[in-house]
Amino acid sequence: MSWDFETEPEFQKQLDWIEQFVHQEVEPLDLIHGNPYEVRDPKRNALVKPLQAEVRKRKLWACHLEPELGGQGYGQLKLALMNEILGRSHFAPIVFGCQAPDSGNAEILAKYGTPEQKKRFLQPLLDNEIVSSFSMTEPQGGADPKVFQCRAELKGDNWAINGHKWFSSNAHLASFLIVMVVTEPDAPPYQRQSAILVPADTPGVNIVRNVHVGVHGGPGTHGYIHYDNATVPKDHLLGQRGQGFAVAQTRLGGGRIHHAMRTIGQIKKAFDMMCERALSRHTQGSLLADKQMVQEMIADSWIEMEQFRLLVLRTAWKIDRYKDYLKVRKDISAIKAAMPKVFNNVVSRAIQIHGSLGVTDEMPFVGQLIESFVMGIADGPTEVHKVTVARQVLRDHKGTTDLFPTTHIPKLRAAALKKYEGRI
Ligand SMILES: Cc1cc2nc3c(=O)[nH]c(=O)nc-3n(C[C@H](O)[C@H](O)[C@H](O)COP(=O)(O)OP(=O)(O)OC[C@H]3O[C@@H](n4cnc5c(N)ncnc54)[C@H](O)[C@@H]3O)c2cc1C
């Protein structure tokens, strides 16, 4: 029987180092640099590369990967404890070599790429010399992959890709894209798609525009792409024809829980700021922290945050235990569905407690609020994950053909009376 909540002292030392390193060396980058993925920007590289070298020296680089790919082969539980620290900073995942979508795309390439493709794309990706994009969502629909229309047709020895994709994050910086395309239009819906590796410099990969998330017209990072007869060799198919969804699952299972782990970091950040403000601001003769409605906000936030964290940690533990994402589908969908709500609740309360300052761009809350909505949309909307949870849960239950429930008290009482007949 082992069921405890302690961290091994050796690993705790690593976590302590990560915490102070992220706080002192990495979080400041969030304030002075734009996009962590700008791998071609020499100024960004001058700042980021020495930090990455430090992380490698501590043997903390790409901990999600197996040692043969240059990682540490950490289980999900260790990753969870680590990622909840990294989640505080936008630059931290890049500095530690575990940023999405590159982490998932690397797993796909490692599993399905040819030796030549691995040499050209996988190694530089693992080294963060290049970045990548995952191109699946289309303008007419993201939550329902059955409506995807972007086609690839085999013409001789090449795939010719035609169609539109929407929200391909980092496409403008990527050296390659993994594109989900219909190759088997007549197959059942979930066997129509294939995954194809497309080098970003392939003629016909046209970025219509880069869409920006949020209210300011900042530089967009989510590519609206028109594939206009973009042609790649036949061997750029990743996995089997029609098996695109199975290939995509290689990245999505791990990807979703890693987002959840990092989101804990953001929630904790908002929570800490909320507490500091409550303990600093006076109004009507007392500290905010002394007012019961403020205390309620703090208590509710702590409870929701800790509940969510425990669910994430238990899911991570289950993944390590079963080594099978299918066995934790319910758990992963549950944390995916819980995440935006907890994040949104805690940030909203942090804004409220900060008053006018909370809604300005002098505090990070508005960005976090948008991020909380993103968490409810990207990688599948909350509704879809709730459906998964419900379906999986209902598998462990069954209905009754009786007119009344099996727990109907008169029926149970009659059975109990019969059981103890003559003794009561
Ligand atoms: C910041 C960000 C980054 C992203 N990065 C990428 C990327 O790199 N690559 C990529 O391919 N895509 C990416 N996406 C796209 C993302 O995967 C889609 O937005 C998502 O799948 C939802 O698709 P949609 O936006 O078309 O919404 P729709 O499919 O139009 O759904 C809209 C809404 O309808 C409701 N809904 C949908 N389905 C159901 C249902 N079954 N039951 C009840 N209600 C439902 C939900 O409220 C949902 O939010 C990203 C999105 C964001 C916001």
PDBQT file of the ligand as one rigid body, heavy atoms in Angstrom, charges set to zero:
ROOT
HETATM    1  C1  LIG A 501      -4.911  29.950 -28.313  1.00  0.00    +0.000 C 
HETATM    2  C2  LIG A 501      -5.336  28.826 -29.217  1.00  0.00    +0.000 A 
HETATM    3  C3  LIG A 501      -4.358  28.047 -29.804  1.00  0.00    +0.000 A 
HETATM    4  C4  LIG A 501      -4.716  27.025 -30.682  1.00  0.00    +0.000 A 
HETATM    5  N1  LIG A 501      -3.723  26.314 -31.309  1.00  0.00    +0.000 NA
HETATM    6  C5  LIG A 501      -4.063  25.419 -32.250  1.00  0.00    +0.000 A 
HETATM    7  C6  LIG A 501      -3.050  24.759 -33.015  1.00  0.00    +0.000 A 
HETATM    8  O1  LIG A 501      -1.846  24.969 -32.803  1.00  0.00    +0.000 OA
HETATM    9  N2  LIG A 501      -3.433  23.903 -33.994  1.00  0.00    +0.000 N 
HETATM   10  C7  LIG A 501      -4.740  23.654 -34.257  1.00  0.00    +0.000 A 
HETATM   11  O2  LIG A 501      -5.021  22.868 -35.161  1.00  0.00    +0.000 OA
HETATM   12  N3  LIG A 501      -5.732  24.270 -33.562  1.00  0.00    +0.000 NA
HETATM   13  C8  LIG A 501      -5.433  25.148 -32.579  1.00  0.00    +0.000 A 
HETATM   14  N4  LIG A 501      -6.411  25.800 -31.893  1.00  0.00    +0.000 N 
HETATM   15  C9  LIG A 501      -7.795  25.568 -32.252  1.00  0.00    +0.000 C 
HETATM   16  C10 LIG A 501      -8.582  24.770 -31.238  1.00  0.00    +0.000 C 
HETATM   17  O3  LIG A 501      -8.168  23.423 -31.212  1.00  0.00    +0.000 OA
HETATM   18  C11 LIG A 501     -10.064  24.945 -31.605  1.00  0.00    +0.000 C 
HETATM   19  O4  LIG A 501     -10.375  26.296 -31.346  1.00  0.00    +0.000 OA
HETATM   20  C12 LIG A 501     -10.975  24.036 -30.838  1.00  0.00    +0.000 C 
HETATM   21  O5  LIG A 501     -10.857  22.709 -31.256  1.00  0.00    +0.000 OA
HETATM   22  C13 LIG A 501     -12.444  24.473 -31.011  1.00  0.00    +0.000 C 
HETATM   23  O6  LIG A 501     -12.764  24.631 -32.346  1.00  0.00    +0.000 OA
HETATM   24  P1  LIG A 501     -13.453  25.982 -32.861  1.00  0.00    +0.000 P 
HETATM   25  O7  LIG A 501     -12.682  27.135 -32.384  1.00  0.00    +0.000 OA
HETATM   26  O8  LIG A 501     -13.687  25.857 -34.319  1.00  0.00    +0.000 OA
HETATM   27  O9  LIG A 501     -14.851  26.020 -32.125  1.00  0.00    +0.000 OA
HETATM   28  P2  LIG A 501     -16.167  25.306 -32.604  1.00  0.00    +0.000 P 
HETATM   29  O10 LIG A 501     -15.910  23.930 -33.039  1.00  0.00    +0.000 OA
HETATM   30  O11 LIG A 501     -16.891  26.220 -33.540  1.00  0.00    +0.000 OA
HETATM   31  O12 LIG A 501     -16.968  25.282 -31.228  1.00  0.00    +0.000 OA
HETATM   32  C14 LIG A 501     -17.459  26.516 -30.691  1.00  0.00    +0.000 C 
HETATM   33  C15 LIG A 501     -18.159  26.234 -29.385  1.00  0.00    +0.000 C 
HETATM   34  O13 LIG A 501     -19.265  25.367 -29.582  1.00  0.00    +0.000 OA
HETATM   35  C16 LIG A 501     -19.487  24.585 -28.437  1.00  0.00    +0.000 C 
HETATM   36  N5  LIG A 501     -19.390  23.170 -28.802  1.00  0.00    +0.000 N 
HETATM   37  C17 LIG A 501     -18.579  22.597 -29.722  1.00  0.00    +0.000 A 
HETATM   38  N6  LIG A 501     -18.786  21.270 -29.755  1.00  0.00    +0.000 NA
HETATM   39  C18 LIG A 501     -19.761  20.989 -28.877  1.00  0.00    +0.000 A 
HETATM   40  C19 LIG A 501     -20.423  19.800 -28.459  1.00  0.00    +0.000 A 
HETATM   41  N7  LIG A 501     -20.098  18.611 -28.968  1.00  0.00    +0.000 N 
HETATM   42  N8  LIG A 501     -21.378  19.898 -27.506  1.00  0.00    +0.000 NA
HETATM   43  C20 LIG A 501     -21.720  21.105 -26.978  1.00  0.00    +0.000 A 
HETATM   44  N9  LIG A 501     -21.124  22.252 -27.338  1.00  0.00    +0.000 NA
HETATM   45  C21 LIG A 501     -20.165  22.206 -28.266  1.00  0.00    +0.000 A 
HETATM   46  C22 LIG A 501     -18.373  24.945 -27.456  1.00  0.00    +0.000 C 
HETATM   47  O14 LIG A 501     -18.837  25.925 -26.570  1.00  0.00    +0.000 OA
HETATM   48  C23 LIG A 501     -17.308  25.517 -28.349  1.00  0.00    +0.000 C 
HETATM   49  O15 LIG A 501     -16.404  26.392 -27.680  1.00  0.00    +0.000 OA
HETATM   50  C24 LIG A 501      -6.090  26.775 -30.959  1.00  0.00    +0.000 A 
HETATM   51  C25 LIG A 501      -7.072  27.549 -30.333  1.00  0.00    +0.000 A 
HETATM   52  C26 LIG A 501      -6.712  28.566 -29.470  1.00  0.00    +0.000 A 
HETATM   53  C27 LIG A 501      -7.805  29.401 -28.855  1.00  0.00    +0.000 C 
ENDROOT
TORSDOF 0
